[in-house]
Amino acid sequence: MSRLTAGDPVPPDPAAAPDPATAPDATAPNPTAPNPAAPDAAHAGADAIGDGWRGVSPKFVGVELVSSLVGGLVLCAVTVPFILLRTWFGWPALAVAVVITIVTLALAPRRVRAIGYRLRADDLVFRRGIMFHRVVSVPYGRMQLIDINRGPVARALGLAELKFVTAAAATGVAIPGLVAADADALRDRLVELAESRRVGL
């Protein structure tokens, strides 16, 4: 056992109460501890309504195929008079029209998958297009007309198109390929959001 002399420092007693001057303040925030009140960085930009993009019905591929086929037939029919007149570009024009029709039909599923919409806290975001990508953001408070259209092919497949316009014609958006029940529910929801936002303006 070691002996202490008068000049040696006294070691601290573990059982003794901590010194208030040197003890850490329990009320002071700890920079290393997680703060439950701080927003999570991964969810800081999350939407208040809906967390991701919503696509249209896969049945809409049928509508796109019929539309592309009709357009291709019309394009091929335009070249028929030049073939009958035996112009030099008649058959090449027909070949180009056939190629365009085949490519358009092949890309129809991809065009449908590129269509999507997203409901956020203050606006609706709509996107579509493969080569020419278009993204439109429409605030709820600016919506003036919300309409549902059903073409013959879409109606046969149980689909509908939701169209809403604002004061600016350039921001008019039509969401095609929605199931009829989903289109009705989305229309009612957008009307409710538009009314609530207009009251707050």
Residue, then its C-alpha position, 0 to 999 in steps of 0.5 A: m500500500s502506498r503512503l500519501t505525503a502532505g504534498d501529494p494530490v488526493p485522488p477523487d472518491p468514486a462514491a462522492a457526489p460530482d462537483p456541480a461546477t465540472a459536472p455536465d449540464a443534463t439540460a444542455p443539448n448533446p450534439t451527438a444525440p439524435n434530436p427527435a424534433a429535427p426533420d429526418a434528412a431522408h424525408a425532409g422533402a417528402d410530400a404531404i400527400g402521396d410519396g411517389w409517382r402514380g402511373v396509369s392503367p396498363k390497359f391504356v397500352g391498348v388505346e395507344l396501340v389503336s391510336s398509333l395504328v390509325g395514325g399509321l394507316v392515315l400516313c400510309a394512305v397519304t402516299v398512295p396517290f403518289i404511288l398511283l401517279r408513279t412518282w419516284f418518291g411514292w414507294p420510298a415514302l410508303a416505306v418510311a410511313v411503314v417504318i414510322t408506324i412500326v416504331t410508334l407501335a413498338l414504343a407504345p408500352r414505353r410511352v404509357r409507362a412514362i406517364g405519371y402524376r404526383l400529388r404534393a402538398d400544394d400542387l399536382v405534378f404531371r409528366r409524360g414523354i420519352m424523347f421530349h420529356r414534359v413535367v408540369s406543376v399545377p397548384y391546386g388553388r389555380m385549378q378552374l375546371i376539372d373534367i372527365n373524358r371517355g373516348p370509345v376505345a377507352r370507354a370499352l376498356g373502362l378507362a377515362e381521361l382526367k383534364f383540368v385547366t387553369a387561367a393559363a392555357a399552357t398549364g392545362v393538363a390531361i391525365p389519360g389512362l385512369v380507371a374510371a373509378d380512380a378518375d372519379a375519386l381523383r376528380d373529387r379529391l382535386v376539387e376539394l383541394a382546389e376549393s380549400r386552397r382558393v379559400g386561403l388565397 
